[in-house]
Amino acid sequence: MPISPPYAANIIADIRRQIAAGELKSGDQLPSLPALREHYGCSLGSVRNALDRLKASGELTSHQGIGYFVP
């Protein structure tokens, strides 16, 4: 599902929607960064930016070398 600019904002909105809809639940791990890049059709930097912003707001957590999780 390629998205249009601004990529990070659209990724954030989509992940928030998935959490609100129950598609992503507490404890779920998000797909890998390369998989998300492929899914959204954007750069790895845009994916990292979006996930880091969600982490900063407390909507995601991360474990180095493992991935991002819904808290």
Secondary structure, DSSP 8 states (H G I E B T S, - for coil): ----SSHHHHHHHHHHHHHHTTSS-TT-B---HHHHHHHHTS-HHHHHHHHHHHHHTTS-EEETTTEEE--
